Amino acid sequence: MHSASSRPPPFLRLRSDTRFIIFVACFAIFTHLFFYGMLVPVMPTALTERAGVRQEDLQKWNSILQAIYGGTTLVTSPIAGWFTDRMGTRRLPFLLCLLCLAVATALLAVGTNIGLWIAGRILHGASSGMLWTVCLALLSDTVGEAGIGHAVGIIGIPMSVGPIVGPLLGGVIYAYGGYYAVFGLMFALIAIDAVLRLVMIEKRVAQEWLETEPVQIEGAETHVTTDVRRPPRPLSRLLLSSRMLVALVGGLLQSSLNVAFDSTLPLVVHDIFGWQQTGQGLIFIAILVPSLLQPVFGTITDKYQQGRRLLAAGGCLLAAPVYALLRLVIHNTLEQKILLCALLVLIGLAMAMAMPAIIAEIGATVADMEKNDLQASEGTVVAMGWSLVNAAYAAGCMLGPLFAGLIRQAAGWQTTTWCLGLLSGVTGLFLLLFLGGWVGGRTPASFIARVVKE
């Protein structure tokens, strides 16, 4: 701990500025998701040409490696939340997750056998578990409950741009520059990311030099305190909240749908249209461009908090018939390619509606528990709460590719599409009935009136 009278770091206000902190978090997320997206078109070819996977086993291993990533993220997330709360500062875990990503990149760059790919995906998942937990906790510290929906919408931009640019550049660079050129670009991004993370200073740390000017976290109702080493709150208390459990299950189901295409779509467009790495990467643009609207939907969730249920459920219910209609794409014609892109755009729009609402509901639940629960006031729940968000998303990343990939391998693409539609519909109904509390607890008229009043 530094005293208020010690010499402050250079450019303290700039380095602890809310906008700069959000930018650093966004760039960290972009770097991580760029790598994730870059592997989508590269992995099928690399597995067969470099790791020795047989063509008939490609769908299985593609799904398994995606599930390993999600499973490791799931295991790492609560550990990262506990560790982050114990540390008080977000800096050390923020840097540690980047180190894991660098080692994972090195292992996959070598990638000459399936064991290296498994090890690389394990470290990639561990990095993800730490990154999302730390970033969401950092944003919660910085903007507070009142601004978390908008902040989640802002980080939705790199969440969209990373997976767009990753497959695009990954496929093009792999096709024209070779395998190692792809990973050279990744190492350059990691270097820039490391500089930004080292430069950033957290709000709570900056206040050590700004005692006479208490730092007001934008959007929050209270000042930041310097007590950053409060004991962590038990995980069980968060899991006993029915409101939290509903939102986490909704996040799990939604993330399963979000990543289900990662293990199937590249192989589907290759089999139907004959597209190679570039085309396999470009097709994801149709899903991800509508996700640029996430800040808009995030702002709506902040302004009309009772509308979270409608946005989350509406997105899933909108996507349900669209998933089922993907079964019509079976021929290599221009009309079928246009149809596929149009359907994927609608699915991307539905994702942009649902996810900010679910995450904002979890953030509001955590904030309410810390303010209103006397036992919660003994220790912070922010990082642990956001680690549960990440754990739910990771469970979806593990189950989604296995669900879609193994169904496609066993029963074909058409069966996979209606199964995804069914899952989306069930998710939408679940969120409509339970998100934010049992819908039967209020009449439709009173619920709509409350939304309009906000």
N, C-alpha and C positions, 0 to 999 in steps of 0.2 A: 504494500500500500504506500502511496506517495502522499506526502502532506500537501495541504493547500498552498503552503509557502514555497514549495520546491519549484524549480524552473519547469514550466510547462513545455510539452513537446512543440516543435515548430508547426505552424499552421493548425493549431489545435481545433479551432472552431470549424475550419473547412473539413478536417479529417473526421470530425464527429458530427458533421452536418447530417440531418435526416436524409436529405436527398442523396448525399454521397454514400451513406450506409446502405440505402435501398439499391443504389447503383451497384455497389460491391456485391450485395446479395444476388442481384439479378445476373451479374456477370458470372458469379460462381455457379449459379443454376444453369446458365447458358453453356458454360464449359462442360459441366457434367452431362447435360442432355445432348449436347453436340456429339460427345463421344458415344453416348447411348444410341443416338440416331445414326451416326456414322457406321456403326457396326451392323445395322439392319440390312443394307444391301450387300455389305462386304462379307458378312459371316457365312452365308450359304456357300459361296464360291470358295472362301478360304478354308472352310471345313473339309470340302472335298479335295481341293488341290494341295493344301498344306498339311492338314491334320489327318488325312487319310480316311475320312468318313465315307462310307459307301453311299451311293446315290439313293438307294432304297431306305437308308437309315437317316437321311438328311432331315426330314421333317421331325423325326423323333428327337435327334440331337439339338436341332434348332430350338425346339420347345423346351427341352431339358435345360439347356444353357440359360434360356430366359428365366426359367423357374428357379434355377440356382441363384441368379441375380436377385430375384424377388425374395426368395427364402432367406438369403443372407441379410438383405435389407431389413426384413421382418425381425430377425433375431437381434440385429445390431441396434435398431431404433430405440427400444426401451433402455438398453445399456447406455446408449449415447445420451438419452434424456437424464438418466441418473447421474452420469459422469458430468454432464454440463451443469446441472444444478449444484453438484458438489464443488465444482470449480468456481462457480459464481460468474466468472468471466466466460465469454463465448470464444475468446481468441484461440486458446490452445486446441480445443476440438475442431475449430474451423480450419486450422492449419493441418491438423492430423488427418482430416478427411482428404485434403488435397494430396498429402503424401501417399495415402492409400491409392488414390486415383493415378498418381504417377507410376507407382509400382505395377498396378494393374495394366496400365498402358504398355509398360515395358514387357510384361509377360505375354500379352496378346500380340505385340509387335514381333516377338520371336515366334510364338504360336505354331510350332512344327509338329505338335502332337496334342491329342485331346486333353491330356493331363494339364498342360499349360493353359489351355482355354478354360478348363474348370477352375484352376487356381486364379486366373485373371478375372473371371466373372465373380468369384467369391470376394476378392478384394474390391472389385467394382461395386458389388452390393454393399459391402461394409462402408465404403466411401459414401454411397448414397444414403445409408442409414444415418450416418453422422451429419452429412450435409443438410438434408431436409430438416432434421431436428434442430440443428443450430440455426439455420436460416430463418425458420419459422419462429423460433424463440427470440432471435435477434430482432425480427420485424415486430413481434409483439412487444418487446421491450421499448422499441423505438417509436411506434405509432400508437400503441394502446388499443383498447377494445374498440373504441369508436372509429378507428381508421383501419382496422385489420381487413375488412372486406375489400376496401379500395387497394390496400397494399397487396393482398392476395391477387387482385385483378392485375396490378402492375407486374408482379412476378409471373403472372400468366403470359406476359409477352415473351420473355425468354423461354418459358415453358413451351411456347408455340414455335418461336423462331429457331431455337436449338434443334428440335427434331426435324424442322424443315430444312435448315441449312446443312445439318449433319448428313442425312441420307443423300442430299443433292451433291455436296462436295465430295463426300465419301465415295459415291458411285463414279463421279466424273474423274476424280483424281486417281482412283483405283484403275479405271479403264485406260487412262492416258499417262499416268505417272508411275503406276506400280504400287505394290503393297506397302512398301516402306515410306513412300511419299505421304500416304494417308496418315501414318502415325507421326511423321515429322511435323505435320500441321498441328496435330494434337499436343505434342510436346511444347510447341510455341505458345499455344493457348494456356497451357498449364503454367508456363513461366510468367505470362502477363497476369494471370489470376493470382499467382503467389505474391507478386508485387502489390497488387491492390489489397489483398488480405492483410499484408504486413503494414501497409500505410493506414488502414482504417483504425479509428479509435471509437470504442463503444460510448454511448451516452453516459452510462453509469460510471465508466472509468474517467471520462472527460470531466465529470463533476468534481473529481478529487482536486482539480485545479480551478474549479469555478464555484467554490463554496459560497462566495458572496453573491453569486448569480445563479440560483437554483435552475437546473436545466428542466424546462418544461417539455415533456415528450408530446409531440404534436398529436392531437386527437385524444390524449389520455386525460383522465379527470384528476390525477394526482401527480405530484412531483416525484422524480426519481429519487430514491434514497441511496445512501452509500453502503447500506448493509447488504453486501453481496454474498455473504457466506452464511445465510440462514440454512438450517438443516433441511434436507429435501423431504418432501411430503410423500407418504406411502402411496405406491401405485394402486393399491387396492381401493383407496378412497375414490379415485377417479373412475375405476371400473365399476363401482357400486352405483354410479349415477346412471339412471335409465336414459336420461337425455343424452349423455355422452355415448352410451352403448349404441343407441339408435343411429346417431350421426356416424359413429365409427363403422357400423355394419353397412350403412349407406355408402360411405366412402370406399369400403372394401369392394362392394358390388360394382360401383361406378368405375373404380380403377381397373377392375377385371375387364370391363367392357373397353376401357380406353386402350389397354395394351394387348387385347386379344389379337389384333391384326398384326402385331409385330412378328409373330412366329408363322403367320399364314399368308398375309397379303403379298409379300415378295415372291413366294413360291406359286401363288395363284396366278399372278400376272405373268410369271415366267411360263407356266404351263398353258395358259389360255392364249396370251398374246405373244409369247416368245421374247419378252423383255429381259434385258440383261441388267447389270448393276445400276446403270444410270436411270433406266425406266423404273426399276424397282424402288429407287430412292425418290424419284419425282412424284410417284403416285401418292405419297404421303402428304404432298402439298395440299391436295384436295381436302384432306381431313383437318390439317393444322392451320391453314389460313383463316378459317372462321374463328379459330380460337383466339385470334388477335382481338376479338370483341370481349374477351374476359374482363378487362378493366371496366367496360360499360356495365356488364352484369354484376361485377363486384361493387360498383358504386350504387347500383339499385339495391343490393342486399344491405348496404349500410343505411340507405335512406328509408327503405321499407323493410324493416327487419322481419315483420310478420309474413313478408312475401318470400322468404327463403324456402318455405315448404313448397310454394307454387312453382318457383324457378327450378328447384332440384327435381321435383316430381315431373314437372312439365318437360324438362329436357330428356329425361329417361323415357317418358311415354311417347314423345315425339320420335325418338330414335327407334322404338320397337318395330313399327311396320317397315321402316327404312332398312333395318338389318335384314328383315325377311325378304325384301325385294331384291337384295343382292343375289339371290338365287337365280335371277333372270340372266345374270351375266355368265354366259357359258360359251360364246362364240367369238372368234377373232374378226370383228367387224368394227368400223368406225362408230356406228350407232351404239354398239355395246360398250365401247370405250367411253363415249360421252355419257352414257347411262351410269357407268361405274363412277365416273368423276362426280356427276351430279348427286348421286346417292351418298358418296363419301363427304361431300360438302355439307349436306344436311346432317350427317352424323357428327361432323366437326362442330356445327352450330349447336347441336343438342349438348355436346360435351361442354361447350363454352357457357351454356346456361346453368348446367347442373353443378359443376365442381366448385366454383366460388361460393355458391350458396351453402354447400355442405361444409366446406372448410370454415366459412365465417360462423356457422352455427357451432362448430366445435370450439372455435376461438372464444365466442361469447360464453359458452358453457364453462370453459376454463376460467375466464375472467370473473364470472359470477360466483363460482365456487371460491375463488381466492378472496373476493370481497366480502362475501356473506357467511362463509363457513369459519367459525372461530378456530377450529383445529387447523384449517388450511392456512390461516394467517401465521401459523408458526413456521411455515416453510414455503418456499416458492413452488408453484405447480406448473409454471409456464413451460419450461423445457420438457418436463415429463408429459404434460398434456400434448405438446406438439410432437413428442416422440410417438405417442399413440396414433396421431394422425398419420405419421410416416409409416408406422407399423401396419395400419389398415391399408394404406396405399401399397405397401410392399407385399402384403398378403394377396392383394389383387394382382400385382405384377407376377406373383408366383402362380396363382390359380388361372388367370386369364389365358396366358399362352398355352398352358397344359390343356385347359378346357377346349380352346379352339383348335389347337394343333393336333391333339390326339383324336378329337372327333373327326377332323378332316382326314386324318390318316385312316381311320377306321370306317367312316361312312361317307366321306366326300364333302365337297364344298357346299352343295345345296343343303345338306343336313346341318352343316355348321352354321349357315346363315339364319335358319329359323330357330336354332338353339340360342343364338345370340339375341335374336329378337325376343324370344321368350324370357331370357334373363333380364333384358332391358325393361320389358313390361312389368315383370315381378318387382324389379328394383323401384320403378316409378310408383307402383301401388304401395309398396312398403314405405317409401318416403312421404307419400301423400297422407297416409294414415298416421304415421308415428313421428316424423321429424318435428322437433320442437314441442312434443307432447301429443297425446292421443287426440286425433281430430274430433272424436265424438264428445270431447269435453266442451265444445263450443258449437253453436249453430252456424250453418253456412253464412247466414245473414250477418251475424255478429263478427265472424272471422273476416268477411269482406269489408265490413265497416271499419274494422280495426286497421286493416291494410290501407284503406283509403285515407283514414285519419292521419296515419303516419306521413 
